[in-house]
Amino acid sequence: MKITSVCAAIAASFLAAACSAQPSDLSHVRLPDGFAIEVYAEVPAARAMVEGADGTVFVSTRRDDVVYAVLDNNAGEGGSREVLVLDDGLDMPNGIAYKDGDLYVAELSRVLKYSSVDDQLRDMPEPEVLDIELNDERHHGWREIAFGPDGLLYISLGAPCNVCDRDGFSKIVRMQPDGSEREDYALGVRNSVGFTWDPATDHLWFTDNGRDMLGDDLPPDELNYAPVKDGHYGFPFCHGGFFLDPQFGDGKNCDDYVAPAEKLGAHVASLGLDFYDGTEFPEAYQGRIFIAEHGSWNRTEKSGYRITTVTVENGQSVAYDVFADGFNEGNTVFGRPVDILVRADGSMLVSDDQAGLLYRVTYEGSR
């Protein structure tokens, strides 16, 4: 295990506290009336987030090799939050999940288990490597993992390409936490980097990034609804529920596949999502899905770089709205939202891997 830290000044201290986050100008971020956004912590290349015991937030990275733990100590008195390097020297540790006091981290080709993680933050033993076989294709090889209401571990297996048809890829699988009883859950999924469950129904919802190189406006990203297993969501044959692929769509019919619940913007790079089930936000936001749109890289005019919401009723989307934008101004980019975490206290965290920050969104209108 390689020893690293966030700040060069404390590089020799494994699991040492990181430098405190510097105030960031968030005046360019536009939110609905009554909402406020602030820097919560500085976490380089922050990607997926989960909340553990005592308010600790675990944060993964993709291009870096580090998993962090963000502690809330001292922050209530104007102090900075500690950002601990939980582990480093990993291989694209994007996927992160928490269950019964244990932290699970998915690298490119393996899943690690850190047992009793909350009790060992400053003296973390070597993790257990679970018996879970994953391919080692790096294209779309960053994993999304999460535990469902059924207690099973779900893992995304992205397509190793822009568009192709290869066995063993383009799906979401599930299994017991030890890797046993593995089965396919959702098929025809190009690259899901976010899934969550409706707390009212226990049904799965996931984002999926559309293919590239078909121009600025095709195909859309997707928000998909997967209440049962074995649904096929179209890739690589049909995109967005209506558009046959020019290479793989010959002889296919979009009616044979599950259409998205909501067609999101083209190339917005929809990633993490979470249902709002807290008590702090106004009633109008209860039960909405919040989505982090990371932003386009291959569009003439950039799209995404924002947080959107989808209102759902009976498994259908009835509204797709912008909640927060201003993370870019034209082709000038200030930040790239990655993941959404609705916390136990009702606030919402947003990770940003470009700015290397976690933001906290609160509702101040009633205070």
KOLRO-916720 format. One line per 5 residues: number of its first residue (from 1); their letters; for each residue x, y, z of C-alpha. Coordinates in Angstrom, 2 decimals. Last residue first. Example, Ala and Ser with C-alpha at 12.3 -4.5 7.8 and 13.67 -1.06 7.14 Angstrom:
2> sa> 13.67:-1.06:7.14  12.30:-4.50:7.80 $
***
This chain:
367> rsgey> -35.24:29.69:8.70  -37.90:28.55:6.22  -36.04:29.60:3.10  -32.70:28.17:4.18  -32.77:24.91:2.26 $
362> tvryl> -29.39:23.24:2.16  -26.96:22.15:-0.55  -23.51:20.99:0.54  -20.69:20.97:-1.98  -17.84:18.44:-2.09 $
357> lgaqd> -14.77:19.68:-3.87  -11.98:18.65:-6.23  -12.94:21.36:-8.75  -12.91:18.87:-11.63  -14.17:15.88:-9.65 $
352> dsvlm> -17.21:17.66:-8.23  -19.24:15.86:-5.56  -22.70:17.02:-4.50  -23.99:16.69:-0.93  -27.63:17.11:0.08 $
347> sgdar> -29.05:18.17:3.46  -31.81:16.18:5.14  -29.84:15.20:8.27  -29.51:11.58:7.10  -27.79:12.76:3.95 $
342> vlidv> -29.00:12.87:0.37  -25.90:12.07:-1.67  -25.59:13.14:-5.30  -22.64:12.28:-7.53  -20.52:13.70:-10.34 $
337> prgfv> -20.96:17.45:-10.77  -18.38:19.04:-13.11  -17.03:22.47:-12.16  -16.06:25.90:-13.43  -16.24:25.21:-17.18 $
332> tngen> -15.84:27.89:-19.85  -17.50:26.68:-23.06  -20.63:28.73:-22.47  -20.55:29.65:-18.79  -20.18:26.43:-16.84 $
327> fgdaf> -21.11:25.24:-13.34  -23.94:27.77:-13.63  -26.72:25.28:-13.04  -28.82:24.01:-10.16  -32.32:22.48:-10.14 $
322> vdyav> -33.05:22.11:-13.85  -36.29:20.24:-14.48  -37.56:16.94:-15.91  -41.26:16.37:-15.15  -43.80:13.53:-15.25 $
317> sqgne> -41.38:10.60:-15.31  -43.14:7.27:-15.00  -42.84:4.46:-12.46  -46.14:5.26:-10.79  -45.34:8.96:-10.50 $
312> vtvtt> -41.85:10.37:-10.92  -40.47:13.90:-10.74  -37.04:14.18:-12.32  -34.53:16.69:-10.99  -31.47:18.28:-12.55 $
307> irygs> -28.03:19.25:-11.31  -25.75:21.04:-13.75  -22.72:20.81:-16.02  -24.92:19.38:-18.80  -24.43:20.67:-22.32 $
302> ketrn> -21.47:22.30:-24.05  -21.96:23.91:-27.43  -20.18:22.06:-30.23  -20.55:18.78:-28.29  -17.83:16.23:-27.60 $
297> wsghe> -16.93:16.68:-23.92  -20.39:17.05:-22.44  -21.22:17.68:-18.79  -21.21:15.84:-15.45  -24.98:15.89:-15.06 $
292> aifir> -25.66:15.03:-11.41  -29.25:13.80:-11.02  -31.75:14.48:-8.20  -34.76:12.13:-8.24  -37.85:13.66:-6.67 $
287> gqyae> -39.61:11.97:-3.75  -40.04:15.15:-1.71  -39.06:18.19:-3.75  -42.46:19.91:-3.71  -42.63:19.32:0.07 $
282> pfetg> -39.85:21.81:0.70  -36.32:20.54:1.46  -35.31:19.74:5.06  -37.25:16.51:5.66  -35.17:13.99:3.75 $
277> dyfdl> -36.35:11.49:1.14  -34.78:13.05:-1.96  -34.12:10.20:-4.35  -30.50:9.93:-5.46  -28.52:10.21:-8.66 $
272> glsav> -24.92:9.90:-9.87  -23.95:10.15:-13.55  -25.71:11.87:-16.44  -23.10:12.70:-19.08  -24.97:15.67:-20.65 $
267> haglk> -24.19:14.18:-24.06  -27.76:14.62:-25.36  -30.11:15.86:-22.65  -32.17:13.36:-20.67  -34.83:11.10:-22.17 $
262> eapav> -36.96:10.06:-19.22  -38.50:6.71:-18.26  -36.25:5.18:-20.88  -37.76:2.68:-23.33  -37.45:-1.02:-22.55 $
257> yddcn> -36.64:-2.91:-25.74  -38.62:-4.75:-28.43  -40.46:-1.57:-29.46  -37.13:-0.21:-30.69  -37.24:-2.69:-33.57 $
252> kgdgf> -34.12:-4.38:-34.97  -33.39:-5.52:-38.53  -30.42:-3.17:-38.89  -29.85:-1.39:-35.58  -26.21:-2.30:-35.02 $
247> qpdlf> -24.33:0.16:-37.24  -26.75:3.06:-37.77  -28.19:2.55:-34.24  -31.97:2.69:-34.19  -33.42:5.77:-32.48 $
242> fgghc> -36.71:5.63:-30.56  -36.29:4.27:-27.01  -33.39:6.59:-26.25  -30.99:4.45:-28.26  -31.74:1.17:-30.04 $
237> fpfgy> -29.36:-1.61:-31.05  -26.29:-1.16:-28.84  -27.85:-0.82:-26.29  -31.62:-1.20:-25.98  -32.65:-1.30:-22.34 $
232> hgdkv> -33.16:-5.07:-22.02  -35.16:-6.06:-18.93  -33.92:-9.18:-17.18  -34.78:-8.10:-13.62  -37.85:-6.29:-12.38 $
227> paynl> -38.63:-2.70:-11.31  -36.03:-1.28:-13.71  -36.75:2.37:-14.53  -34.25:4.12:-16.78  -32.98:7.68:-16.96 $
222> edppl> -31.32:8.04:-20.33  -28.79:10.15:-22.17  -30.11:11.38:-25.48  -28.76:10.19:-28.84  -28.29:12.35:-30.72 $
217> ddglm> -28.15:16.15:-30.43  -24.59:17.23:-31.13  -23.66:14.66:-33.75  -23.71:10.88:-33.93  -20.16:10.34:-32.64 $
212> drgnd> -20.99:9.29:-29.07  -23.21:6.68:-27.41  -25.70:7.57:-24.68  -24.79:7.53:-20.99  -27.14:5.53:-18.77 $
207> tfwlh> -28.77:6.63:-15.52  -30.41:4.15:-13.17  -33.65:3.55:-11.27  -34.33:0.43:-9.19  -37.61:-0.26:-7.37 $
202> dtapd> -37.77:-0.40:-3.55  -41.30:1.11:-3.79  -41.35:4.19:-1.53  -37.58:4.39:-1.01  -37.10:4.49:-4.80 $
197> wtfgv> -33.81:2.72:-5.38  -30.57:4.13:-6.78  -28.27:3.83:-9.75  -25.42:5.90:-11.13  -22.50:5.42:-13.47 $
192> snrvg> -24.42:3.34:-16.02  -22.51:2.78:-19.24  -24.10:1.12:-22.25  -26.94:-0.78:-20.57  -28.48:-3.40:-22.87 $
187> layde> -29.17:-5.80:-19.99  -30.43:-5.26:-16.43  -30.25:-7.81:-13.57  -27.73:-10.46:-14.58  -26.96:-13.03:-11.89 $
182> resgd> -24.36:-13.77:-9.24  -25.29:-16.24:-6.50  -21.96:-15.74:-4.68  -19.84:-12.58:-4.64  -19.48:-12.30:-0.84 $
177> pqmrv> -22.06:-9.50:-0.69  -24.58:-11.74:-2.50  -24.94:-10.94:-6.17  -26.19:-8.43:-8.73  -25.32:-7.58:-12.32 $
172> iksfg> -25.87:-4.41:-14.35  -25.26:-4.68:-18.07  -23.24:-3.60:-21.08  -20.56:-6.33:-20.92  -20.27:-10.12:-20.69 $
167> drdcv> -20.77:-10.80:-24.38  -19.78:-8.04:-26.76  -21.95:-5.88:-29.02  -20.21:-2.58:-29.79  -20.65:1.19:-29.45 $
162> ncpag> -18.24:3.65:-27.84  -16.21:0.77:-26.48  -15.68:-1.55:-23.51  -19.42:-1.42:-22.68  -19.95:-0.81:-18.96 $
157> lsiyl> -20.28:-3.53:-16.32  -22.31:-2.00:-13.46  -22.33:-3.69:-10.05  -25.25:-4.41:-7.68  -24.63:-5.96:-4.24 $
152> lgdpg> -27.65:-7.75:-2.78  -29.37:-6.85:0.49  -32.82:-6.86:-1.17  -33.10:-3.11:-0.54  -30.20:-2.75:-2.98 $
147> faier> -26.54:-2.36:-2.15  -24.54:-0.13:-4.47  -21.75:-0.33:-7.02  -20.75:1.82:-10.00  -17.61:0.64:-11.68 $
142> wghhr> -15.00:2.47:-13.74  -14.25:0.19:-16.69  -15.94:2.37:-19.32  -12.88:1.69:-21.50  -10.45:0.03:-19.04 $
137> ednle> -11.18:-3.59:-19.96  -10.15:-5.65:-16.91  -13.21:-7.89:-16.59  -14.65:-8.49:-13.13  -14.68:-11.73:-11.13 $
132> idlve> -15.95:-11.36:-7.57  -14.35:-13.47:-4.85  -13.83:-10.56:-2.50  -10.44:-9.08:-1.70  -10.37:-8.36:2.04 $
127> pepmd> -8.92:-4.99:2.95  -5.51:-4.38:4.53  -5.96:-2.90:7.99  -7.07:0.73:8.51  -5.47:2.51:11.45 $
122> rlqdd> -6.94:6.00:11.47  -10.37:5.09:10.12  -10.56:1.87:12.12  -13.88:1.98:13.99  -15.89:3.40:11.09 $
117> vssyk> -14.51:0.75:8.72  -15.81:-2.28:10.58  -14.63:-4.42:7.65  -13.02:-2.83:4.58  -14.14:-5.01:1.66 $
112> lvrsl> -12.44:-4.78:-1.74  -13.96:-5.54:-5.16  -11.80:-6.49:-8.14  -11.11:-5.75:-11.81  -11.32:-1.99:-12.31 $
107> eavyl> -11.65:-1.12:-8.63  -14.83:-1.55:-6.63  -14.78:-0.42:-3.00  -16.98:-1.92:-0.27  -17.13:-0.34:3.20 $
102> dgdky> -18.39:-2.35:6.18  -20.47:-1.00:9.07  -23.62:-2.92:8.13  -23.43:-1.92:4.47  -21.57:0.83:2.63 $
97> aignp> -20.88:1.17:-1.09  -18.15:2.61:-3.33  -17.38:2.27:-7.03  -14.76:4.59:-8.55  -11.57:2.88:-7.34 $
92> mdlgd> -9.59:3.30:-10.62  -6.73:0.96:-9.62  -5.67:1.41:-5.99  -2.40:2.75:-4.57  -4.36:4.51:-1.86 $
87> dlvlv> -6.47:3.79:1.20  -8.41:5.75:3.84  -6.74:9.07:3.10  -8.47:11.23:5.68  -10.24:14.52:5.06 $
82> ersgg> -10.82:16.30:8.35  -13.45:19.00:8.30  -12.31:22.54:8.96  -13.14:24.49:12.08  -15.92:27.05:12.37 $
77> egann> -17.35:25.55:15.52  -19.65:23.07:13.81  -16.83:21.92:11.58  -14.73:20.60:14.45  -15.45:16.96:13.54 $
72> dlvay> -17.51:16.25:10.41  -15.18:13.60:9.07  -14.51:13.00:5.37  -13.11:9.55:4.55  -11.15:9.21:1.32 $
67> vvddr> -10.43:6.49:-1.26  -7.39:7.06:-3.47  -5.91:5.96:-6.79  -6.64:9.09:-8.80  -8.40:9.03:-12.19 $
62> rtsvf> -11.53:7.53:-10.64  -11.94:8.71:-7.06  -14.07:7.50:-4.17  -15.54:9.37:-1.22  -16.64:8.07:2.18 $
57> vtgda> -18.75:10.48:4.23  -18.61:10.19:8.03  -21.89:11.37:9.58  -21.55:9.36:12.78  -21.80:6.06:10.90 $
52> gevma> -21.32:5.83:7.17  -22.49:8.00:4.31  -21.70:7.08:0.72  -20.09:9.13:-2.05  -18.98:8.62:-5.66 $
47> raapv> -16.46:10.93:-7.40  -14.07:13.41:-5.77  -10.99:14.26:-7.88  -9.28:15.91:-4.88  -11.51:16.20:-1.80 $
42> eayve> -11.89:19.71:-0.37  -14.83:19.77:1.99  -18.37:21.18:2.42  -18.14:24.15:0.05  -21.44:25.99:0.18 $
37> iafgd> -24.80:26.03:-1.59  -28.02:27.71:-0.47  -31.68:27.14:-1.33  -34.52:29.58:-0.58  -35.15:30.58:-4.17 $
32> plrvh> -34.17:27.93:-6.68  -30.42:27.59:-7.34  -27.94:29.31:-9.68  -24.21:28.64:-9.27  -22.06:31.59:-10.42 $
27> sldsp> -21.81:32.94:-6.87  -19.99:29.77:-5.84  -16.70:31.48:-5.10  -14.71:28.89:-3.15  -13.50:29.20:0.41 $
22> qasca> -10.41:27.01:0.91  -10.93:23.50:2.11  -8.74:22.50:5.03  -5.49:20.68:4.37  -5.88:16.96:4.73 $
17> aalfs> -5.83:15.12:8.06  -3.28:12.34:8.28  -4.16:8.79:7.21  -0.49:8.21:6.38  1.73:11.07:7.58 $
12> aaiaa> 4.77:11.58:5.38  2.91:13.72:2.86  1.94:16.29:5.49  3.26:19.38:3.75  2.56:17.86:0.36 $
7> cvsti> -1.17:18.01:1.00  -3.71:15.31:0.12  -1.79:12.36:1.45  0.02:9.33:0.09  1.53:6.11:1.42 $
2> km> 1.57:3.27:-1.11  0.00:0.00:0.00 $
***
